[in-house]
């Protein structure tokens, strides 16, 4: 290359860089002012199968290779049937499942109280095994999703963002978290739930205005699921990760000491859970009263009385017995953002109710009005269906803050085999 050619090349390169800088002034300012971690190494590629890509903050993609580096601020995306295991600077693990997308937004592993790891999970699943940051500064080790924030308690866990395209009647759109070891705290929509080893938590995507109510009632608050969803399947490297998870505390401690001389305090043992026998046993719910004739108000009062007592007692058997198996409950939620109507089945309604009530303190309920009439077409002689309407006010403490909501509840009760069951339910809340 001649001198003139080289000078021309340099001038063209300089001009391109000036244009690029002008095109991304906000980005540069953001990286400097708001995210000092951007551009720092986040993790090295430890294991790889298939095609996993990263896209830089400037939009430049590249394919990951074993031994390569992922930097803070880059978006990681695994193709279908592809996986990667990333080892972070604190000896932690982030295993990227097929189809997952995430961004490491903050990361510092210097053996200081300012160490942090904040991941933004866009879609799909990760398996995260915490290194020394999870022991040194667990409050700044978290995962942010479109519908929740997950904090850790020294943990091996698997957050999963299920998009609308994969959701169905059994598995709703939102954030799931399965804990393999330790515990996590799933925080969403003004509530939270602690997830222990072997459990799965769920936070519904807030497509409706955020509410704090019992369920018909509290479908947006995070809850524990009764079983592990079927979409959780082991990855190609999970056997190796299982072995690593058992030794990660010692490995990360050794690395921290060799690099910084910092020695972590021995982990404190969690207090043993209270024995079930220590909780007072509930007296059995009395049988429903015998009602002579067909007085709608008496029928409504008796049914609501059993319902309210069962909620306070956390008596799931009685609650289930008050609703027809085929019922689809509806909740119309009003807020300053508008109005939305949600639908859910009997079991979902009951589980949501009890889980949300469990997160409240000083729970109280009162009904300020109640009316009941025979359903259209019914007579005292037939007495098969009764419409019950009531305004309920509930209050208590949630996360140390006062909690209160009002709901207009409407139930259509039907007499089946001598029992009154709700066959439809609709509540309007504010």
Secondary structure by P-SEA (a helix, b strand, c coil): ccaaaaaaaaaaaaaaaaaaaaacaaaaaaaaccccccccccccccccccbbbbbccccbbbbbcccccccccbbbbbcccbbbbbbccccbbbbbccbbbbbbcccccccccccbbbbbbcbbbbbbbbcccccccccccccccccbbbbbcccbbbbbbbcccccccccccbbbbbbccbbbbbbcccbbbbbcccbbbbbccccccccccccccccccbbbbcccccccccccaaaaaaaaaacaaaaaaaaaaacccccccccccccccccccccccccccccccccccccaaaaaaaaaaaaaaaaaaccaaaaaaaccccbbbbbbbbcccbbbbbbbcaaaaaaaaaaaaaacccbbbbbcbbbbbcccccccccccbbbbbbbbbbbbbcccbbbbbccccccccccccccccccbbbbbcc
